[in-house]
Amino acid sequence: MPRPAAAPIAALVNEWFEGAARPLPWRAAEVSPWAVLVSEFMLQQTQVDRVIPRWEAWIARWPTPASLAAEPAAEAVRAWDRLGYPRRALWLHRAAVEIVERHGGEVPNSVDELLALQGVGPYTARAVAAFAFGVRVPVVDTNTRRVIARAVDGQAEPAPPSTTRDLAAMSALLPDAPVAARTFNAAAMELGAIVCTARAPRCDECPIRERCAWLAAGSPAYDGPRKAKQARFEGSDRQVRGLVMRELRAAHRPVGRQELDPVWADAAQLDRAIAGLIADGLAAVTPEGMTLPEA
């Protein structure tokens, strides 16, 4: 038997994951590929604790792609509520329609077919293929990138994202067996989310602390290139768009432009936000006023 420190990183992380994994509802063995797809849409740039209740309500209401596709897009946007980036709701509705029309109502299991669905990018396609169907493909999110940067590259932070580089780095660690590979994809994310965190890593609890190049180097500060910071939300067009969407979701009727004046004092910025929502298909203009999209 090799000493634990000499075991492959994936084996150590998978063993840790067996006892440390959070009981997230979309990880349950009985969940459908559709439920996994919904979770991946919702988890994009959104915290897990905010997603759980919305995901549970969504799956209870729309347990299949066909059940969502049968309703207007407006209902998807309304049910999305305040998860943020509401275009994801439109894309998920459109993906449900495409699944019904192209795949007989069943979520496809190949990365290429998943990529062809509205709103499904490289990460989501690989995540659904791996977690819903057990396909052996590398899945890389922000947490995974941080684990690899520290454990393998000896860097406190990952360099700006590079799909080719990031997938190659994860592929080099991925076990050959599909079941172990699926587990490691989830386990590496979990390790980065709850132990190898960005600001206060709990290195004493890490299952690969004896294999970590960053710890071995003395935990040096990061001095490499950084990704651009996101603009502040307060006072941004994003905030104004969110306020307008809140009014449209609550109204259940067309809303006149003048009714939106109290939403934001800067009329020019309000008009810009409204125009952006219309251009993105999140709002529709009727003779009676603005509504959520119906198609």
N, C-alpha and C positions, 0 to 999 in steps of 0.2 A: 504493500500500500504506500503510495507517495504521501509525503507530508502535505497537509492542507495548503500551505503556502506555495507548493510546487504544482498544484492542480491548475488546470486551465481556468482563466478568469470566468468564463461562462459557467463552469461547473460550480464554482464557489458562489457566484451570484444566484444561480438557480436554486442551490441548496438554501441559501438565505431567504429567497423569495417564498419558499414553501411555508415558512412560519411568519413572514413579515408582510406579506401582501395585504393591502387594504381590501375589504370585501366590497368592492365596487360592483353595482348591480349588473353592469354589462359584461362582467367577467364570469358570471354564473354559467355553468355548463349548458343550461337549457335555453339560453337566449338565442334568438334567431340571427342569421346574418344581417337581416334588416335592422334589428335592434343594435347590432354592432356598428352598422353604417351610420345610423342616427347618432350614436354616441360620438363617433369620430367627427361628424359635422359640428356637433355642439361643443366639443372640447377644443376646437380651434380657437386659440387666444382667449379661452374662458376657463376660470377656475373650476376644479372638480366639484366643490361643494355647491356652487351655483348651478351646475349642470344636473346633478342627481335628481332634484325634484322635478325639473322641467323634462328630463328624459323619461322619468317614470310616468308623468302625466301624458306625454306624447305617445309612448308605447301603449298605454292603456286606451287612448283614443284612436290611434292609428297603428294597430299591431302588424300591419302588412303594407307593402308599397301600394297595393291596389286601394286600400282604405283611404290613404292620403291622396292618391291620384284622383279619386272620385270627388274630392272637395275642391272648392276654389282656392287659388293661391292665397287669397286674402285670409283665409282661415289659418293657413300655415304661418303667415306673418303675424297674425294676432296671437296665436298660441306661442310663438317664439318669445313674445313678451319683451323682457328687458335683458335678454342674453347678450345683446350687442351684435354688431355687424349683421343686421337683419337680412342682407342679401343671401346669407346662408340658408335662411328659411325658404326664400324663393328657389334657390338652387336645389335644395333638398326636395321641394315639391316637384320641380322639373325632373330631377333624377328619378323620383317615384314614377312619374308618367313614362319616362324612358324605359324603366325596368318592366313596366307593364306592357309597353308596346313592343319592345325588342326581345324581352327575355321571359315572357309568359308570367310575369309577376314575381319571378325569383331573382334575387340578387346574384349577379354573375360571380364566378370564383377566380377568374384570371385577372392579372394586373392590367392587361391591355383593355379588356372589356370594361373593367371598373374605371379606367382612365377616360373612357369614352363617355361616361355619364357626366351630366352637368354638375359643376362644382367639385368634382373629384380630382384632386391633384396627385402628384407622385406619392406624397406621404400617405394620404388617405387611402389610395388604391392599395398600397403595400400593407397598411395596417389592417384593412378589411380582409385582404387575401390571407394574411398571416393569422389574425385572431379569430376570424369567422370560419376559415376553411383549412387552416393548418398548412398553408403553402409555405415552403421554406424560402423566404425572401427577407433581406435585412430591412428593418424598420427603424428610422432614426428621427427622434424629436430633440428638442432643446435639452432635455434632461440627459438623454443618451449621449449627446455630443459632449456635455460637460463631464460625464463619467469617463468617456474615452480620452478626452483632453487631459484629464488629471492622471488616470491610471496608466495610460499608454504613452502619452506624449509629454507628461511632466509639466503641463501648463495649468495655471490656476483657472483659466477660462478657455473655452474653445475659440478658435479663429472665426471670422465671419463665415456663415454657411456656404458650403460648396457641395451640391448634390453628389457629384462624382467622387470627391474626396471622402465625404461623410459615409456614403454607402460602401465604399471600398474599405474604410476603417472598420465598419461594423461587420462586413462580410468576413474580414480576417479573424474575427472573434466568434462568429456564429457556428454553433455545433452542426455537425453533418446530419444528425437525426432530426427529422422535421418536428417531432414533439419537443425535443430539447431546444431547438431553434426558436420555436414559437414561445416557449417559456422565457428564453433569454431576451427576446425582443421586449416582452412585458417587464421582465425583471430589471433590465438595465434602466428602463424608464422609471420604474419604481424606486430604484436605488438613488437616482438623481433627484427624484421628487421629494424623498423623505429623509435621506441621509447625506448624500453628496450634493447638498444644496448650494445655491449660488453665494449666499452671504454668510452663512454660519454652518459649514459642513461639520457633521458629527463623526469625525474620523475614527474615534474610539469604537464606534458601533459598526464600522464598515467591514463587510466580509472579505474585502480585497485590500485591506490596509497594508498587509505585508507585501503586496504586489504592486502597490501604487507608486508610480515613478515620481509623482509630485511630492508625496510625503517623503520619499527617499531623498529627494533633492532639498528638503528643508522647507517645503511649502512656499516657494518663491512667489512674489507678486507677479501678476501678468503684465507684460510690457509689449505685447504684440498688437496687431491691428484690431480695431473694434468695429462692430456694426453701428450704423447710425441710430441715434436715439429717436424714439417716437415723439412726435410733437405733443405738447401738453393738451389734455382733454378739455380742461376748463377754458371756456371762451372760444373753443374751436368750432369749425363748421360741423364736426362730428357731434358735438354736444347739441347744437341747434337741430341737426337732423334727428337726433334721438328724441328731442322734445316734440318736434312735429309728428314723428311716428307715434309717440305716446298719445297725442290727440287723435290721430286717425284710428288707432286701435280701439280707443275708448268710445268713439262716436257712433259706430254702426250706422252711419248715414253720411252723405256728402258734407264736407266742411268747406264753407266759403273762405276765401282768402282773408277777409277782414276778421273773421273769427280767430285767425291765427296770430293777429297782431300782438295780443298779450303774451305770447310765447317767448318773444325775444325783442328787446328794445331796438336793436340795430336792424332797420327795415331792409337795408341792402344785404346784410348777411343772412337774414331770414329768407329773402327772395333767392339768394344763391343756394341755400340749403334746400329749399323747395325744388328749385330747378334740378339740383343734383339727384334728389329722390325720384323725380319724374324720369330723368335720363336713365337712372339705374333700374327702372321698372318697379320701384317700391311704392310708388303712388301713381294714381291715374287721375286724369282731369276729365270731368263730365260737365254738362251744362249747369248742373246744380252745385258743383264744387269738387273738391278733391276727395278721393277715396283710396282705400287699399286696393291693390291690383286684384282683378277677378279672374283673369285668365291663368 
